[in-house]
């Protein structure tokens, strides 16, 4: 089958951010996306930038395509500002991370949609476990012939992004021991996880044709790789990152992705042969990153050389600064240093739980506060005191009241 790749300007960028709807009183998830989005439509009209997701505890805000990450951030902040008065009135907080610290996956309701119903029907138990949240970053590629070489090169560094973004240490109330349990759960879906490596576009087209012919997928969007071509948009889409808990970190990760694509693209234009690593090293890096996060020792190249993820990231920040200056995201790229200094979200969440006697309610409230602050909060600066349950007055059959 032939797959056209849309015309896109070089290194444009767009960001999608999945948000949790948190009950203000219980700190558990609320199945209220329908009510929230209905109110958004009533107050602001139809929007393709504040949208439904698979679960009713989730909404997604998506930026317009822009030249800079800062412009994407302004979009995201604006759309969240539109949502907040609505969620406040419903006693709902906004927060996010790769997972919720204690919500039970099987208690969550799926959005009424043929697409989502078919996904759950087909994938059974694992489809019902998709209580997961991520950020997706699109970067425009001006020439289809560059897409596959860029993806192969990006696979030498995608696990570093997963480590930096790791924010899902808890699953249904348990400490999983993984920095990104989301990565391990999501890969259970067919066509999710590490992408296939192709040399020629015709190989990718043949793969898609086989998947469609055999009924593995019904459309191209059902290829849910960590990095994938997005032919309809003319972009490379990054899906490897857990959702960041605050806007500043979201933009830091987006800037790093933006710069990586631009740097490799410029090197390709200069006639360089871009780096690649074998599939088995890519698979190993994904697991090491999910398990150990910022303490992972990742494989760097075809020769099997290894390095602590934080050491590689420090070098990346220096090497990518020329690209960042060209793209106008030098400031946002430096924000990656916050993660190196304060720890990734999973590390901060674990520290908050440790500081508060293992309380996962404290972790949930911490994520709420980081979302409001638009930045990571040092765990030692966060205090938590459980609010008393609100007094509920009910009228009994005789007309008297009781609480």
C-alpha positions in Angstrom: 0.0 0.0 0.0 1.1 3.5 -0.6 1.4 5.9 2.4 1.6 9.6 1.6 3.5 11.8 4.1 1.9 15.2 4.5 3.8 18.4 3.7 5.2 19.9 6.9 7.5 22.7 7.7 10.9 21.7 9.1 11.0 21.3 12.9 7.6 22.7 13.7 6.4 21.3 17.1 3.2 20.4 18.8 2.5 18.9 22.3 -0.3 16.8 23.6 -0.8 16.4 27.4 -3.1 13.9 29.1 -4.5 15.1 32.4 -6.2 13.3 35.3 -9.5 14.4 36.8 -9.0 14.1 40.6 -11.8 14.2 43.2 -11.0 17.1 45.5 -12.2 15.2 48.6 -11.0 11.7 48.0 -8.0 12.4 45.7 -9.2 9.4 43.7 -10.0 9.7 40.0 -13.4 11.1 38.9 -15.3 9.7 35.9 -16.4 13.2 34.8 -14.8 14.0 31.4 -18.2 14.1 29.7 -19.4 16.8 32.1 -16.2 18.8 31.9 -16.1 18.7 28.1 -19.8 19.5 27.8 -19.2 22.6 29.9 -16.2 23.5 27.8 -18.3 23.4 24.7 -21.1 25.4 26.2 -18.7 28.2 27.4 -16.1 28.2 24.7 -17.5 26.4 21.7 -16.2 23.3 20.0 -12.5 22.8 20.5 -10.0 20.4 18.9 -7.5 21.3 21.6 -9.5 20.2 24.8 -10.6 16.7 24.0 -11.8 13.3 25.2 -9.5 10.4 25.8 -10.1 6.6 26.3 -11.1 6.9 30.0 -13.7 9.2 31.5 -11.2 10.2 34.2 -9.1 11.9 31.5 -9.0 14.9 29.3 -6.3 15.9 26.9 -5.0 19.4 26.0 -3.2 19.8 22.7 -1.3 22.7 21.4 -1.5 24.1 17.9 1.6 23.4 15.7 4.2 26.2 16.3 7.8 27.1 15.6 8.7 27.1 19.3 8.1 25.1 22.4 7.3 28.3 24.3 4.3 29.0 22.0 3.1 25.4 22.6 3.4 26.1 26.3 1.3 29.2 26.0 -1.4 27.2 24.2 -1.4 24.5 26.9 -1.6 27.1 29.7 -4.5 28.9 28.0 -6.5 25.7 27.5 -6.0 24.7 31.1 -7.1 28.1 32.2 -10.4 27.6 30.3 -10.9 24.2 32.1 -10.1 25.2 35.7 -13.3 27.2 36.5 -15.3 24.3 35.3 -13.4 21.7 37.3 -13.3 23.9 40.4 -17.1 24.1 40.3 -17.3 20.3 40.2 -14.8 19.9 43.1 -12.3 18.4 40.6 -8.6 19.0 40.7 -6.3 18.6 37.6 -3.1 16.6 38.0 -1.2 14.1 36.0 1.7 11.6 35.9 2.2 8.3 34.1 -0.2 6.7 36.5 -2.4 7.6 39.5 -0.8 6.4 42.8 -3.7 4.3 44.1 -6.7 4.3 41.6 -7.8 0.8 40.6 -7.7 0.2 36.8 -10.8 -2.1 36.7 -12.9 0.6 38.4 -12.4 3.1 35.6 -15.1 3.7 32.9 -14.3 3.8 29.2 -15.6 6.6 27.0 -18.5 5.6 24.8 -16.8 5.1 21.5 -16.7 2.3 18.9 -12.9 2.8 18.7 -12.3 2.3 22.4 -15.0 -0.4 22.8 -13.2 -2.4 20.1 -9.8 -1.9 21.7 -11.0 -3.2 25.1 -12.9 -6.1 23.5 -9.9 -7.2 21.5 -7.3 -6.8 24.2 -9.3 -8.1 27.1 -7.6 -7.9 30.5 -4.7 -5.7 29.3 -7.0 -3.3 27.5 -8.8 -2.7 30.8 -5.4 -1.9 32.5 -4.7 1.2 30.4 -4.9 3.6 33.3 -2.0 5.5 31.8 -1.1 9.1 30.9 1.5 10.5 28.6 2.8 13.4 26.7 3.1 13.2 22.9 5.4 15.5 21.0 5.2 16.0 17.2 8.1 17.4 15.3 7.7 18.4 11.6 9.8 16.7 9.0 10.1 18.4 5.6 11.1 15.4 3.6 9.6 11.9 3.9 13.0 10.3 3.0 14.4 11.7 6.3 11.7 10.1 8.6 13.1 6.6 8.9 16.8 7.5 9.3 15.7 10.0 12.0 13.7 7.5 13.9 16.5 5.0 13.8 18.9 7.6 15.2 16.4 8.8 17.8 16.2 5.2 19.1 19.8 5.6 20.4 18.4 8.2 22.8 14.7 7.5 23.3 15.3 5.5 26.6 17.0 8.6 28.1 13.8 10.5 27.5 11.8 7.7 29.1 14.1 8.0 32.2 13.8 11.7 32.5 10.0 11.6 32.1 9.4 8.5 34.3 6.5 9.3 36.7 4.6 6.1 37.3 6.3 4.2 40.2 2.9 3.3 41.7 0.2 1.0 40.3 -3.2 0.5 42.0 -1.6 1.4 45.4 1.5 -0.7 45.1 5.1 0.5 44.8 6.1 -1.4 41.6 9.9 -0.9 41.9 9.8 0.5 38.4 10.4 4.1 37.5 7.9 3.9 34.6 5.4 1.1 35.2 3.4 2.8 32.4 6.1 1.7 30.0 5.7 -1.9 31.0 1.8 -1.9 31.0 1.4 -0.1 27.7 3.7 -2.5 25.8 1.2 -5.3 26.4 -1.0 -3.9 23.7 -0.3 -5.2 20.2 1.7 -2.7 18.0 2.7 -0.7 21.1 6.2 -0.2 22.5 9.5 -0.2 20.6 9.1 0.6 16.9 10.3 -1.6 14.1 13.4 -0.3 12.3 13.0 0.1 8.6 15.6 1.3 6.0 13.2 2.2 3.2 9.8 3.8 3.2 8.5 0.9 1.0 9.3 -1.5 3.9 7.2 0.6 6.2 4.4 0.7 3.6 4.6 -3.1 3.3 4.4 -3.6 7.0 1.3 -1.4 7.3 -0.2 -3.3 4.3 0.4 -6.6 6.1 -1.1 -5.3 9.4 -4.2 -4.0 7.6 -4.6 -7.1 5.5 -4.5 -9.5 8.4 -6.7 -7.3 10.6 -4.1 -6.5 13.2 -5.0 -2.8 12.7 -7.9 -1.0 11.0 -6.0 2.2 10.4 -2.5 3.6 10.6 -3.1 5.4 13.9 -3.4 2.0 15.7 0.4 1.6 15.4 1.2 2.9 18.9 5.0 2.8 18.9 7.1 4.9 21.3 8.3 6.8 18.2 6.3 6.7 15.0 5.8 8.4 11.7 2.6 10.5 11.7 2.0 10.6 7.9 -1.3 12.5 8.1 0.5 15.4 9.9 3.9 15.2 8.3 5.6 14.7 11.7 7.5 12.2 13.8 5.5 11.6 17.0 7.2 10.8 20.3 4.9 8.8 22.7 7.6 7.3 25.0 7.3 9.8 27.8 5.1 9.4 30.9 3.0 12.5 31.5 4.9 15.2 33.2 3.3 16.5 36.4 3.7 20.2 35.6 4.0 22.5 32.6 7.7 23.4 33.1 8.8 19.8 32.9 6.5 19.2 29.9 8.2 22.0 28.0 11.6 20.8 29.1 11.0 17.3 27.6 9.4 18.8 24.5 12.5 21.0 24.0 14.8 18.1 24.4 12.8 16.1 21.8 12.6 19.2 19.5 16.4 19.6 19.6 17.2 16.0 19.1 15.2 15.8 15.9 16.6 19.1 14.6 20.2 18.1 15.4 19.9 14.7 13.7 18.1 16.4 10.7 20.9 18.9 10.3 23.5 16.2 10.5 21.6 14.2 7.9 21.6 17.3 5.6 25.4 17.6 6.1 25.8 14.1 4.7 26.6 12.4 8.0 25.7 8.8 8.6 23.4 8.9 11.6 24.0 6.5 14.6 21.9 3.3 15.0 21.8 0.5 17.5 20.4 -3.1 17.0 16.9 -3.9 18.0 18.1 -6.1 20.9 19.9 -3.1 22.5 16.8 -0.9 21.9 14.7 -3.4 23.7 17.2 -3.7 26.6 17.4 0.0 27.0 13.6 0.4 27.2 13.5 -2.2 30.0 16.5 -0.7 31.9 15.0 2.8 31.7 11.6 1.7 32.8 13.1 -0.3 35.7 15.8 2.0 36.9 14.9 5.4 35.6 17.7 8.0 36.3 19.9 5.2 37.7 19.8 3.2 34.5 23.1 2.4 32.7 22.0 2.5 29.0 23.7 1.1 25.9 24.9 4.0 23.7 26.0 2.5 20.3 26.4 -0.5 18.1 29.6 -1.5 20.0 27.7 -1.9 23.2 29.3 1.0 25.1 27.3 1.9 28.2 26.9 5.0 30.3 24.8 6.2 33.3 21.8 8.0 31.9 22.5 11.2 33.8 26.0 11.5 32.4 24.7 11.1 28.9 22.0 13.7 29.4 24.5 16.2 30.7 26.5 15.8 27.5 23.3 16.0 25.4 22.3 19.3 26.9 25.7 20.8 25.9 25.8 19.2 22.5 22.2 20.3 21.6 22.5 23.9 22.7 23.3 25.1 19.2 20.1 23.4 17.9 18.2 24.9 20.8 19.4 28.4 19.9 18.3 27.9 16.3 14.9 26.7 17.5 14.4 29.4 20.1 14.1 26.9 23.0 17.4 27.4 24.8 15.7 28.4 28.0 13.3 25.4 28.0 16.2 23.0 27.3 18.0 24.2 30.4 14.9 23.3 32.4 16.0 19.7 32.0 18.6 20.5 34.7 15.7 20.7 37.2 15.1 17.0 36.6 18.8 16.3 37.1 18.9 18.4 40.3 15.5 17.6 41.9 15.1 14.1 40.6 12.6 12.8 38.0 8.9 12.7 39.0 9.0 9.1 40.1 11.9 9.9 42.5 10.0 12.9 43.9 6.8 10.9 44.4 8.7 8.1 46.3 10.3 10.8 48.5 7.0 12.4 49.3 5.5 9.0 50.3 8.5 8.3 52.5 8.2 11.8 54.1 4.5 11.2 54.9 4.5 7.7 56.3 3.9 5.9 53.0 0.7 7.9 52.3 -0.3 7.7 48.6 -2.9 10.3 49.3 0.0 12.6 50.0 1.5 11.7 46.6 -1.8 12.4 44.8 -2.0 15.8 46.5 1.6 16.5 45.7 0.8 15.9 42.0 -2.1 18.3 42.3 0.2 21.0 43.8 2.8 20.6 41.1 0.2 21.0 38.4 -1.0 24.2 40.1 2.6 25.5 40.5 3.5 24.8 36.8 6.9 23.5 38.1 8.4 20.7 40.0 8.3 21.1 43.8 11.1 19.9 46.0 9.6 17.0 48.1 11.0 18.6 51.3 9.0 21.8 50.6 5.7 19.9 50.4 3.5 19.3 53.5 0.3 17.3 53.5 -2.5 17.3 56.0 -5.5 15.2 55.1 -8.6 17.4 54.9 -11.6 16.1 56.9 -14.4 14.6 54.9 -17.1 17.2 54.1 -20.3 17.2 56.3 -23.1 15.8 54.2 -26.6 16.6 55.4 -29.4 14.2 54.3 -33.1 14.3 54.9 -34.7 11.1 56.2 -38.2 9.8 55.4 -39.8 11.7 58.3 -38.3 15.0 57.2 -35.7 15.1 59.9 -32.0 15.6 59.1 -29.0 13.4 59.8 -25.4 13.5 58.9 
